[in-house]
Amino acid sequence: MARFNFKKIAIGIAIALVILVILGGGVVADRLWGFKPLDRLFPRTGFRIDQRILTEESVVINVAEETSGSVVTVSMQTPQRTVLQFSPFGGFSQKVEGGTPQDIGTGFVISSDGLIVTNKHVVANTGATYKVVTKDGKEYDAKEISRDPANDIAIIKIEASGLKPLELGDSAGLKVGQFVIAIGTALGEFRHTVTTGVISGLGRGITAGSGLEGYVEKLDDVIQTDAAINPGNSGGPLLNSAGQVIGVNVAVAQGAQNIGFALPINIVKEALIQFKATGKFPAKPYLGVQYQTIDKQTAILNSVPQGAYVVDVIAASPAEAAGVKVGDIITKIGEEELSDKTTLADVISKKKPGDAVELEIWRDSQTTKLNVTLSEFSQ
């Protein structure tokens, strides 16, 4: 009769237990820290996904707590007036408009002594008065509003002290897919709404503002995001996971879902450098024409050169003083030829007020040259 060697069995059981503990510990470690060699042996569970979700939630909560106190609501009040309105059923009646404050947009603090960044189109109505409302409900009158002629940004000055400015980040290294957080007064009603998403695209071209806000402007090189940006979010910060401002929310794509846009913060920072040094934004060069770009195909079909077809010449502008006329085609500015890729606005934007430039004009099938001195744009 065979005899059991209890000592060997005990040793074998002990070794088996050690192996199980090692493997079990490895699986737990893999779920926590991601040891790749074990992924083939043990399929992943939901634990790591849950951990990532909890981490993202913590990031959003921390950023919201740290920054929302520096985000403000911009309120507008227009003078009260009585207007007539007609109904086919009730005839004429009177309606009172204005006279009450209305939340119109968002802004954020950039200095402790009361400088607020917002969008220019938020404060475009020069006949209205504006207030800034902080998260704790304090209201401040806008003592001064400076509007950037070159970008959709404005600075509101309020009389305050001890405010906490947001940290301005760097938009040069942004990547598609990067996590972002937006804070603003959604729909002009829900203050300090926090939304999240990712950067969906870079280098987009859009039109900011709306007919309701009374202002529209073409913007280039903006950030596209799927973070919910609604009317009223305009002027609010787009933040990275470190709580730094990487963009200023400017618009939402009408008729689309989850498509919002923000002005890169580096554009804002460049303008702020001069604003803080001189108290005003960089001057924008002004020619004074409205035009349509003639591309290559249109030029060939109509037997005309490429360039800027002058639709209108603004009265008392440098263009009028130089002799530019409606119907002219501006083909060159200095040595730069105009096309659908190099537009009149592109070339003028590189100049400064006071610069003297030579325009090459195509008029009545002949080419002529005009000298013009650019002035400073004023709204």
KAZI-V813567 format. One record per backbone hydrogen bond with DSSP energy under -1.0 kcal/mol. NH is the residue of the N-H (numbers start at 1). CO is the residue of the C=O. E is the energy in kcal/mol with one decimal. If there is no record, write none. Layout:
BEGIN
NH_CO_E / NH_CO_E
END
This chain:
BEGIN
6_4_-1.2 / 9_5_-2.1 / 10_6_-2.4 / 11_7_-2.1 / 12_8_-2.6 / 13_9_-2.6 / 14_10_-2.3 / 15_11_-2.5 / 16_12_-2.4 / 17_13_-2.4 / 18_14_-2.2 / 19_15_-2.4 / 20_16_-2.4 / 21_17_-2.5 / 22_18_-2.4 / 23_19_-2.8 / 24_20_-3.0 / 25_21_-2.8 / 26_22_-2.3 / 27_23_-2.2 / 28_24_-2.0 / 29_25_-2.5 / 30_26_-2.6 / 31_27_-2.0 / 32_28_-1.8 / 33_29_-3.7 / 34_30_-1.7 / 36_34_-1.0 / 38_35_-1.4 / 39_36_-2.0 / 42_38_-2.5 / 50_46_-2.6 / 51_47_-2.1 / 52_48_-2.2 / 53_49_-2.5 / 54_50_-2.4 / 55_51_-2.0 / 56_52_-2.6 / 57_53_-2.6 / 58_54_-2.1 / 59_55_-2.1 / 60_56_-2.5 / 61_57_-2.7 / 62_58_-2.7 / 63_59_-2.8 / 64_60_-2.8 / 65_61_-2.4 / 66_62_-2.2 / 67_63_-2.2 / 68_64_-2.2 / 70_67_-2.3 / 71_68_-1.2 / 72_107_-2.7 / 73_133_-2.6 / 74_105_-2.5 / 75_131_-3.0 / 76_102_-3.1 / 77_129_-2.6 / 81_97_-2.6 / 83_95_-3.1 / 85_93_-2.9 / 87_91_-2.2 / 91_87_-2.7 / 93_85_-2.4 / 95_83_-2.7 / 97_81_-3.2 / 99_78_-2.9 / 102_76_-2.3 / 104_74_-2.7 / 105_74_-1.7 / 106_234_-2.9 / 107_72_-2.1 / 108_117_-1.8 / 109_70_-2.5 / 110_115_-2.6 / 114_111_-1.5 / 116_156_-2.5 / 117_108_-2.7 / 118_154_-2.1 / 126_124_-1.1 / 128_125_-1.4 / 129_77_-2.5 / 131_75_-2.6 / 132_140_-3.0 / 133_73_-2.8 / 134_138_-2.4 / 137_134_-2.0 / 140_132_-2.5 / 142_130_-2.5 / 143_157_-2.4 / 144_157_-1.2 / 146_155_-2.7 / 148_153_-2.3 / 153_151_-1.8 / 154_118_-2.3 / 155_146_-2.8 / 156_116_-2.8 / 157_144_-3.0 / 158_114_-2.5 / 160_158_-1.2 / 163_112_-2.0 / 166_109_-2.6 / 169_245_-2.7 / 177_199_-2.8 / 178_175_-1.9 / 180_197_-2.6 / 181_239_-2.3 / 182_195_-2.9 / 183_237_-1.4 / 184_193_-1.7 / 186_184_-1.3 / 186_190_-1.6 / 187_231_-1.7 / 188_185_-1.9 / 189_186_-2.2 / 190_186_-2.5 / 193_184_-2.9 / 195_182_-2.5 / 197_180_-2.0 / 199_178_-1.9 / 200_224_-2.1 / 201_224_-1.6 / 204_222_-2.2 / 206_219_-2.7 / 208_217_-3.3 / 215_210_-1.7 / 217_208_-1.8 / 219_206_-3.6 / 222_204_-2.5 / 223_262_-3.2 / 224_201_-2.8 / 225_260_-2.6 / 226_198_-1.7 / 233_230_-3.0 / 235_249_-3.4 / 236_233_-2.4 / 238_247_-2.8 / 239_181_-3.6 / 240_244_-2.1 / 243_240_-2.1 / 245_167_-2.9 / 246_238_-3.0 / 247_238_-1.3 / 248_263_-2.2 / 249_236_-2.7 / 250_261_-2.5 / 251_261_-1.3 / 253_259_-2.4 / 256_253_-1.5 / 260_225_-2.8 / 261_251_-2.4 / 262_223_-2.1 / 263_248_-3.2 / 265_246_-2.0 / 268_264_-1.1 / 269_265_-2.8 / 270_266_-1.9 / 271_267_-1.6 / 272_268_-2.3 / 273_269_-1.7 / 275_271_-2.0 / 276_272_-2.9 / 277_273_-1.1 / 278_274_-3.0 / 279_275_-2.8 / 286_375_-2.1 / 290_312_-2.7 / 292_309_-2.1 / 294_307_-3.2 / 299_295_-2.4 / 300_296_-2.3 / 301_297_-2.4 / 302_298_-1.7 / 304_299_-2.2 / 307_294_-1.3 / 308_330_-2.4 / 309_292_-3.2 / 310_328_-3.0 / 311_290_-2.8 / 312_290_-1.8 / 314_288_-2.4 / 317_314_-1.4 / 319_287_-2.3 / 321_317_-2.3 / 322_318_-1.7 / 324_319_-2.4 / 327_310_-2.4 / 328_325_-2.0 / 329_362_-1.6 / 330_308_-2.6 / 331_360_-2.6 / 332_360_-1.2 / 333_336_-2.3 / 334_358_-3.0 / 336_333_-2.1 / 338_331_-3.0 / 339_342_-2.5 / 347_343_-1.9 / 348_344_-2.6 / 349_345_-2.2 / 350_347_-1.1 / 351_348_-1.8 / 354_374_-2.7 / 355_352_-2.2 / 357_372_-3.0 / 359_370_-3.4 / 360_332_-2.6 / 361_368_-3.4 / 362_329_-2.7 / 363_366_-3.2 / 366_363_-1.4 / 368_361_-2.8 / 370_359_-2.6 / 372_357_-2.6 / 374_355_-2.6 / 375_286_-2.0 / 377_284_-3.3
END
